[in-house]
């Protein structure tokens, strides 16, 4: 199980089943897609490596180089493949899949739960660990560190046949697009603003994501900002994310959760006078996602930006459409 312990593929490190390059001999297109995914970069991406170098906690490895054979040689080429083909597809030395194709040459374990939310939960749904002085996870608390799967199972796509793959891929697509994919981000949220009498109304709807937004790492969050350029000190700002406090069992408890649940809408009413500035001045709106899009931030001068703008608007109050 990722997160708390490594995955034993039940095959020797020399097995061709444990090398994505070996898989590519018959599945070249799938491996090419996977190679562009965040799964493929799980171990090598710059953000993880920088944080791991500063705090090399062993339990982190269980989701970034999850196989026991990877962890036996953590500097090797097998570990560098991150969440690779074998991470999901090899158990007891055999291929694992939801079904077996008639032409498949592999000894196959058919597992109906393969690719289900529960299958993904090892690394996308886990609680804060209780760590030893050496960073080893001795136990897991009851407080969620990542809760993507729980919010998915409470959402509108929970009963879809393909589960998480309804949005994040398919049996034929292993790129697993998500928060790093501009198209996925643009499709997830609807942002609208209008005027009602003397008030600006802003509505942000989680229109298409099957889980809360933002989700994933605890540091990911969003800001809604509304302001006039001449008076930035009077900016209206709303926070979307989670905040935590330490608890006695060694974990952290969620004390604030303003993420947007599937199909839910967050609404805000802002009086133009609160924004100060000139009465006829254009009003700016921006929704900012705070995370690092490029996981190799030291490669160039523009790669260090920790934010992505999800929406930008600029309009005078009088030009805003009337609220319906």
Beta strands, then each sheet from edge to edge (+ up, - down):
strand 1: 90-91
strand 2: 94-97
strand 3: 108-110
strand 4: 125-131
strand 5: 137-147
strand 6: 189-196
strand 7: 199-206
strand 8: 221-228
strand 9: 236-240
strand 10: 242-246
strand 11: 252-257
strand 12: 265-271
strand 13: 283-290
strand 14: 307-315
sheet 1: 1+ 2- 3-
sheet 2: 4+ 5-
sheet 3: 6+ 7- 12+
sheet 4: 9+ 8- 13+ 14-
sheet 5: 10+ 11-
end
